[in-house]
Amino acid sequence: MRGQNEIVPSPITPLPLEARIQTVRDFLAEELEDNTKRAYTDDIRAWVKFCDARGYSAFPVDDVTIAEYVMHLVDDGKALKTIQRRVNGLRGAMKAAGQPLPDETLEAARRALKVARKRIMREPGTRGRGKAPAFTVSELRAISDACPDKLKGIRDRALVLLGFAIAARRSELAALRLDDITETDEGLVVHIRWSKVGEERWPKVLYGQNLATCPVRAWKAWVAAASITDGPAFRRVDRHSRVLGGLTPEGVGDAVTEAARRAGLEDRTAHGLRAGMATEARRAKHDAV
């Protein structure tokens, strides 16, 4: 028997099952990195566009349509990695949404990808752009020299040199904030909170012997010129040299490509920064033996 002053809790009204499921989905979706979410969105968009153009129902994904989708990508001249990414991205997006593809659909996709691989491997030449060319130290000097001494050029120099020094991905450079980069007596310590594979790391960047390619000095010059005190480390700069919001991963890629073109290096991408650092590290280790 309850006392007169005892508070009786109100009965809890449970949420409907669908609302509970959606809440759990939203919670689990936080596991995905932002660049993964963007990739899934692109893969879903490509799938829906394919289905809409043919009057097919995009959802639920069935085994016949997904096999035909792979055939379409092969006939459209897409590289094997692109085809695999589109299918795997569609599968990952559906799983993240709580609607994993049924086994028969996954088996149809697997068999279609196997045929696609055979067809493409028999073709003369190669599809796609292939591996991104790695930047070399001499190319970094050329890029640095070609950057104009205007705000955008100062930013691009810092972006390229620091990106090379920490072997960064586009998404990692775009995600950097000012307080992620700490100055030390030896140079910088960069806190990369999350990478493509979900790891956290703190690469150290030392002062360079060559002033033109020193990432520490380039970074300091950018911060001073842009008068940055907090927020995104790398920002958009308009044609009036006004500093705007942070760069997206695509914006980082465009900036690196443009900086390379100024130095006469055509068709270069930000992927070459990470590849270039790995190549130079292996070369240095080989030379030291």
Backbone torsions as a table, in degrees:
resi	resn	phi	psi	omega
1	MET	NA	127.8	-176.6
2	ARG	-79.4	145.9	176.2
3	GLY	-71.7	164.0	-176.9
4	GLN	-65.0	-33.3	-176.4
5	ASN	-93.2	0.1	-177.8
6	GLU	-75.5	133.9	-179.0
7	ILE	-83.3	125.2	178.9
8	VAL	-93.6	118.5	-178.5
9	PRO	-64.4	144.1	178.2
10	SER	-72.6	142.8	178.4
11	PRO	-64.5	139.5	-178.8
12	ILE	-85.8	128.6	176.4
13	THR	-89.6	112.5	-177.2
14	PRO	-67.4	147.2	176.1
15	LEU	-69.6	152.2	173.9
16	PRO	-58.9	152.6	-176.6
17	LEU	-56.1	-44.7	-178.1
18	GLU	-62.0	-38.1	179.0
19	ALA	-66.7	-39.1	178.0
20	ARG	-65.2	-42.3	179.8
21	ILE	-62.0	-43.3	-179.1
22	GLN	-65.3	-37.9	177.8
23	THR	-61.9	-43.2	178.8
24	VAL	-66.1	-40.5	178.6
25	ARG	-60.5	-45.6	-179.6
26	ASP	-61.5	-39.1	179.4
27	PHE	-65.3	-47.2	-178.6
28	LEU	-67.8	-28.7	-179.7
29	ALA	-65.1	-20.3	179.4
30	GLU	-66.6	-16.1	177.0
31	GLU	-66.0	-27.1	-176.2
32	LEU	-76.0	139.1	174.5
33	GLU	-72.4	156.1	-177.8
34	ASP	-59.2	-39.5	-179.0
35	ASN	-69.1	-29.2	175.7
36	THR	-69.0	-41.1	178.0
37	LYS	-62.1	-41.3	178.8
38	ARG	-64.2	-41.5	-179.9
39	ALA	-63.7	-42.5	178.4
40	TYR	-61.7	-40.2	178.9
41	THR	-61.8	-43.2	178.8
42	ASP	-63.8	-40.3	-178.4
43	ASP	-68.5	-39.2	176.3
44	ILE	-64.9	-41.8	-179.7
45	ARG	-61.9	-42.6	179.4
46	ALA	-64.1	-39.6	179.0
47	TRP	-64.7	-47.3	-179.3
48	VAL	-63.5	-40.1	178.8
49	LYS	-61.5	-42.7	177.7
50	PHE	-60.5	-47.3	-177.8
51	CYS	-67.1	-43.6	-178.8
52	ASP	-61.3	-38.3	-177.9
53	ALA	-65.1	-21.0	-177.1
54	ARG	-112.2	2.2	-179.8
55	GLY	74.4	20.8	179.0
56	TYR	-87.0	158.2	171.1
57	SER	-83.7	123.8	-176.2
58	ALA	-72.5	-30.8	-176.4
59	PHE	-135.7	140.2	-2.3
60	PRO	-70.4	154.2	179.6
61	VAL	-73.4	124.6	-179.3
62	ASP	-111.3	166.3	-172.8
63	ASP	-67.8	-36.9	-179.2
64	VAL	-68.0	-45.8	-176.4
65	THR	-67.4	-38.1	-178.6
66	ILE	-69.8	-33.4	175.7
67	ALA	-67.6	-40.4	177.5
68	GLU	-65.6	-33.3	177.3
69	TYR	-62.1	-44.1	177.9
70	VAL	-62.8	-43.5	177.6
71	MET	-58.2	-43.0	179.5
72	HIS	-61.1	-44.0	-178.7
73	LEU	-65.4	-37.0	176.9
74	VAL	-65.3	-49.2	-178.7
75	ASP	-64.9	-25.7	-179.6
76	ASP	-81.7	0.3	175.9
77	GLY	83.4	14.8	-178.9
78	LYS	-71.3	147.5	177.2
79	ALA	-68.6	154.9	-177.2
80	LEU	-58.4	-43.0	-179.5
81	LYS	-62.8	-36.2	178.3
82	THR	-65.5	-43.6	179.7
83	ILE	-62.8	-45.8	179.6
84	GLN	-62.6	-40.1	-179.6
85	ARG	-66.0	-40.3	179.4
86	ARG	-61.2	-45.9	-178.1
87	VAL	-69.9	-46.2	-179.6
88	ASN	-66.5	-33.8	177.0
89	GLY	-66.5	-40.9	176.5
90	LEU	-61.8	-44.2	179.3
91	ARG	-63.0	-44.6	179.9
92	GLY	-65.0	-39.0	179.9
93	ALA	-65.0	-42.2	-179.8
94	MET	-67.1	-38.0	178.6
95	LYS	-66.2	-43.1	179.0
96	ALA	-63.5	-28.8	179.0
97	ALA	-82.8	1.4	179.5
98	GLY	81.6	16.3	-180.0
99	GLN	-129.7	64.0	-177.9
100	PRO	-58.3	147.8	-179.6
101	LEU	-67.1	141.5	178.4
102	PRO	-66.8	160.8	-174.9
103	ASP	-58.3	-40.3	-177.9
104	GLU	-66.8	-31.9	177.6
105	THR	-71.8	-41.5	177.5
106	LEU	-62.5	-39.6	179.0
107	GLU	-66.4	-40.2	177.6
108	ALA	-63.4	-41.0	178.5
109	ALA	-64.9	-42.1	-179.9
110	ARG	-61.3	-45.4	-179.3
111	ARG	-66.9	-39.3	179.2
112	ALA	-65.5	-39.5	178.6
113	LEU	-66.5	-34.8	178.3
114	LYS	-64.4	-42.7	177.2
115	VAL	-66.3	-41.8	179.6
116	ALA	-58.7	-42.7	179.5
117	ARG	-61.3	-44.6	-179.5
118	LYS	-61.5	-45.1	-179.1
119	ARG	-62.4	-46.4	-175.7
120	ILE	-68.9	-37.6	-179.7
121	MET	-66.9	-24.2	179.5
122	ARG	-81.7	-15.6	-176.6
123	GLU	-73.7	146.1	173.2
124	PRO	-72.2	148.6	179.4
125	GLY	76.4	-166.3	-178.8
126	THR	-130.3	152.9	175.2
127	ARG	-98.4	155.1	176.0
128	GLY	76.2	-175.2	-176.5
129	ARG	-84.8	-14.3	-176.4
130	GLY	76.0	-166.3	-178.2
131	LYS	-70.2	140.9	178.7
132	ALA	-65.6	129.4	178.4
133	PRO	-61.4	136.4	-179.8
134	ALA	-78.6	136.3	175.4
135	PHE	-71.4	141.9	175.3
136	THR	-104.0	166.4	179.7
137	VAL	-62.5	-39.7	179.3
138	SER	-64.7	-35.0	177.1
139	GLU	-69.8	-34.6	176.0
140	LEU	-62.4	-39.1	177.3
141	ARG	-62.6	-42.7	180.0
142	ALA	-64.2	-41.5	179.3
143	ILE	-64.9	-44.9	-179.8
144	SER	-61.0	-43.4	179.8
145	ASP	-65.2	-32.0	-176.1
146	ALA	-83.1	-11.8	179.2
147	CYS	-72.2	124.4	-179.8
148	PRO	-67.7	154.5	-179.9
149	ASP	-83.1	43.5	172.2
150	LYS	-110.8	171.7	-172.3
151	LEU	-57.2	-44.6	-178.7
152	LYS	-65.6	-38.6	178.6
153	GLY	-66.4	-39.3	177.6
154	ILE	-64.1	-40.0	176.6
155	ARG	-64.5	-46.0	-177.5
156	ASP	-63.1	-38.2	178.4
157	ARG	-62.3	-46.2	179.4
158	ALA	-65.2	-40.1	-178.9
159	LEU	-61.8	-47.2	-177.7
160	VAL	-69.3	-47.6	-175.1
161	LEU	-69.4	-41.9	178.9
162	LEU	-71.0	-39.4	177.6
163	GLY	-59.9	-39.7	177.4
164	PHE	-66.8	-44.2	-174.7
165	ALA	-63.7	-32.8	-178.3
166	ILE	-105.3	8.9	179.4
167	ALA	51.3	52.4	-171.6
168	ALA	-88.5	150.7	167.7
169	ARG	-86.1	162.9	177.9
170	ARG	-56.5	-45.3	-177.0
171	SER	-63.6	-33.7	-179.9
172	GLU	-70.4	-40.7	177.4
173	LEU	-66.0	-39.5	-179.9
174	ALA	-67.0	-31.9	-177.0
175	ALA	-83.2	-12.8	-178.0
176	LEU	-62.4	138.8	173.9
177	ARG	-117.5	163.2	-174.8
178	LEU	-57.2	-42.2	-177.4
179	ASP	-77.3	0.9	172.5
180	ASP	-82.6	-12.7	-175.2
181	ILE	-115.8	112.6	-175.4
182	THR	-109.0	131.0	177.7
183	GLU	-82.8	137.8	175.7
184	THR	-128.9	175.5	177.9
185	ASP	-63.3	-32.0	-177.5
186	GLU	-86.5	-19.9	-176.8
187	GLY	158.3	-111.1	-177.6
188	LEU	-137.8	154.0	166.3
189	VAL	-121.7	124.0	-175.9
190	VAL	-108.5	127.0	178.9
191	HIS	-97.8	107.0	174.9
192	ILE	-94.9	107.4	-171.5
193	ARG	-69.2	-47.2	-178.3
194	TRP	-142.4	133.0	177.3
195	SER	-107.9	-176.1	179.5
196	LYS	-58.4	-33.1	-178.2
197	VAL	-98.6	12.1	174.0
198	GLY	79.8	14.0	-178.2
199	GLU	-95.8	157.2	177.1
200	GLU	-111.7	138.3	-179.9
201	ARG	-149.1	160.6	-177.9
202	TRP	-130.5	72.8	179.2
203	PRO	-66.7	143.6	176.1
204	LYS	-98.1	140.3	-179.4
205	VAL	-121.5	117.8	-178.3
206	LEU	-93.3	158.2	174.1
207	TYR	-60.3	138.3	178.9
208	GLY	-89.4	151.6	178.7
209	GLN	-71.4	-32.9	179.6
210	ASN	-91.9	120.0	-176.9
211	LEU	-60.0	-34.6	-175.5
212	ALA	-69.5	-24.5	-177.0
213	THR	-119.9	19.4	179.9
214	CYS	-78.7	114.6	-177.8
215	PRO	-68.2	-30.7	-179.2
216	VAL	-67.1	-48.9	-180.0
217	ARG	-65.7	-37.4	178.8
218	ALA	-63.9	-40.9	178.4
219	TRP	-63.8	-46.5	-179.8
220	LYS	-62.4	-38.3	179.5
221	ALA	-64.3	-40.1	179.3
222	TRP	-66.1	-46.0	-179.2
223	VAL	-61.3	-42.6	-179.7
224	ALA	-67.0	-44.8	-177.3
225	ALA	-66.8	-36.7	-177.5
226	ALA	-87.7	-9.0	-179.0
227	SER	56.1	44.6	-179.8
228	ILE	-82.1	132.1	177.7
229	THR	-119.6	-20.3	176.1
230	ASP	-164.7	178.9	177.3
231	GLY	83.7	-159.0	-177.1
232	PRO	-57.3	140.8	-179.4
233	ALA	-71.7	-41.2	-178.6
234	PHE	-115.5	126.6	-172.3
235	ARG	-118.5	160.8	170.7
236	ARG	-73.4	147.3	178.0
237	VAL	-129.3	123.2	-177.7
238	ASP	-83.9	179.6	-175.1
239	ARG	-69.5	-11.7	175.9
240	HIS	-98.0	14.4	-179.9
241	SER	61.5	32.1	174.4
242	ARG	-92.5	136.6	-179.2
243	VAL	-85.1	125.9	-176.3
244	LEU	-112.4	-150.9	-178.8
245	GLY	-74.2	178.7	-176.5
246	GLY	-67.5	153.1	176.4
247	LEU	-72.8	143.9	170.2
248	THR	-83.8	167.4	174.0
249	PRO	-56.4	-37.6	177.6
250	GLU	-66.3	-38.2	178.0
251	GLY	-64.4	-37.7	175.7
252	VAL	-61.5	-46.3	179.6
253	GLY	-60.6	-42.8	179.4
254	ASP	-63.5	-40.8	-179.0
255	ALA	-65.0	-42.0	180.0
256	VAL	-67.1	-42.5	179.3
257	THR	-61.7	-43.5	179.5
258	GLU	-65.3	-40.6	178.5
259	ALA	-63.1	-39.1	178.6
260	ALA	-66.9	-39.5	179.5
261	ARG	-63.2	-36.1	177.7
262	ARG	-59.3	-30.8	-179.5
263	ALA	-91.8	9.2	178.4
264	GLY	82.0	14.8	179.2
265	LEU	-101.8	102.5	-175.7
266	GLU	-86.1	153.2	174.5
267	ASP	54.4	39.3	175.5
268	ARG	-102.7	147.8	-176.8
269	THR	-127.4	169.4	179.7
270	ALA	-65.2	-21.1	177.9
271	HIS	-60.5	-25.9	-179.9
272	GLY	-69.0	-18.3	178.0
273	LEU	-67.8	-49.8	180.0
274	ARG	-65.2	-44.2	179.1
275	ALA	-64.4	-37.1	-178.2
276	GLY	-66.5	-41.0	179.4
277	MET	-64.6	-41.1	178.9
278	ALA	-63.5	-41.2	179.9
279	THR	-64.7	-45.7	-179.1
280	GLU	-66.2	-35.4	178.7
281	ALA	-65.4	-42.6	178.0
282	ARG	-65.2	-39.6	-180.0
283	ARG	-64.7	-41.4	179.4
284	ALA	-64.6	-39.6	178.7
285	LYS	-66.2	-39.3	178.7
286	HIS	-65.6	-42.9	-177.7
287	ASP	-67.4	-25.9	-177.1
288	ALA	-79.7	-15.2	-178.2
289	VAL	-74.3	NA	NA
